Amino acid sequence: MSTAGDDPKLVPFASAAGQPSAGEARQPTPLTSTEAQIEELDVDAPLVAILMGSKSDLPVMERAETELTERGIRSETRVMSAHREPDVVADYAKNAKLRGIRVIIAGAGLSAALPGVVAAHSELPVIGVPLTSRTSVAGGLDALLSISQMPPGVPVACVGVDNARNAAVLAARILDA
């Protein structure tokens, strides 16, 4: 029969008087230490989220997914519109960190609101990919300016027009992978 002092998986707690009971040499692990250990665990959760406002953006944004996969970085790809589904985007951004996401890549064309909306609702690094479309201005200049000209306190990194691969390379560097 083993006791709490014999089993390395169990952490003994101090007695009601605040003193360790006989045979208890270890103290509970501090919460910050436990959080650090949890962050080091390798789980199957994606580390990078790839978002886009429309299914028509998928051919360009797949380049980010391909680059991440080749580097062995887990990702997930979602379609959500900052204009048509603002609550869905806000909820996703607010909960991404809790789900293990560490970097968000957001591709958008025209007014390119998605990267900024995501950055406004998340502490995570956001990389914006300006996208061209048949109605974009000057080959995606509208989206490029919308993403790069964010207000103070809402940073969004910006890569070149239609350059989702560079967004993935930057995400990998942020992750130090």
N, C-alpha and C positions, 0 to 999 in steps of 0.2 A: 504494500500500500504506500503510495507516495503522498507527500504533503506539498503545500504551496512552495515551500523552500526548495524541494527536490525537483520540481518540474520547471524547466527554463521558460515555458510558455506562460506560466502564471505569474502575475505580479502581485506580491503581498501588499496590503494596505496597512497603514498605521492603525493602532488600536484606538478606542474611543478616547483615551487619555492623551492621544497625540504622540505616543511613543510606540516604536515597533515592538511587537510581541516577540517572545523568545524564538530564536531561530530565524527571524526575518532580517536579512541584511540589505535587501534591495528596497528602493523606493519606487513608487509609480513613475512610469515614463512621462516626462512633461509633454503636454499637448503639441507643442511646436515640433518636438522630436518625432512624435507619432505622425504628424502631418507630413513631415519631410520623408519619412519612410513610405508612406502611402504614395506620395508623388513619384518615388523611385520604382514602384511596382510596374512591371510590364504587363499591361492588360490589352485586350483586343479592341478597346475603345479607339475611335479615330482621334488623331491629334490635330488635324487640319479640316476645317469645313470649307467647302467650295460652294458658294451661293451664286445664283443668277436670277434675274428678274423674269426671264422667259425661257421656254423650252427651245426657242430659236437660237439662244445663246450657247446651247450645248456643244456644237461642233468646235467652237473656240475654247470654251472652258474645259473641255475634255483634255486639252493639252496640259493643263495643270495637274489633273488627276493622273495622267500618264507619267509625268515627270516625278510626282510624289511616289507613285507605285514603283517606278524604277529605282528610286532611292530607298525603298523599304519603309516609307512613311505612310501610315494608315490615314485615310481621308474618307469623308462622306460628301456626297453631292446632293444639293437640294435646289429646287426652283421655288422662289417666293418673291413676290413683288412688293416693294416699299409703297407703291401707290394703291394697288388693288387689295393687298393684305397687310396693312401696317401693323395690326396687332399680332399677327403671326410672326412677322419679322422681329418685332420688339421682344416677344416672348422667347423666340429662338436665341436672340443675341443675349438676353439676360441670363439664360440658363446654359449657354454653351460651355462656360468654364466649369460649371458643376458636373457636366457630362464628360469632362476630360479634354475638350477642345482647347488648344493652346494658341492657334492662329486661325484667322478667318480670311479667306480670299473671296472677294465679292466682285463679280463682273456685272457691268451695267452700261447701257447705251443711253443716248439722248441726254436727258437731265441727270442721269446717273445718280439717283438718290440712294440706291441700295447701300453702297459702302458707307456713306455718311450716317444713314439711319442706324445701321448695325453698330458703327463706332459710337454713336450717341447712347446706345443701350448696353455697351459692353466695355469691360476693362481690357479685353484682349487686343493684341495687335491686329489691325485690319489692313489688308492690302487690296486696293482697288484696281480693277482691270477695266479701263475704258474700252467700250465695244462699239464697233461700227454697225450701222444698219442701213437699209435702203433709204431711210429718211434722216440719217444723221447729217450734221453740218460739217463741211470741210474734212471729210474722211474720219470723223470721230473726234474732232477738235472740241465739240460741245461736251462730250462725255469726259474728255481729258481735263478740261477746265473745271467742270463740275466736281470731279473727284479731287483734283489737286488744290482747289481753292476752298478748303474747309476752314471754318471759324476756329479761333483759338480755343484750346481745350478739347477739341474733337479731332485728333490726328488720324489721318488715313494716308498710308503709303500709296504711291501711285506708280505703276509701271507703264510701259508704252502701250499704245492703242493695239488691241487684239493680242497682247503679249502675255497670255495666261501662263505660258511656260516660265517666263521670268518671275511671275508672282510665286510660282511653286519653288523656284530656286531661292527666292528671298525668304519664303516660309521655312525652307530647310535651313537656311543660315540662321534665322531667328531661333529655330529649335536646336541649333548646333548639331545637326545631323549630317 
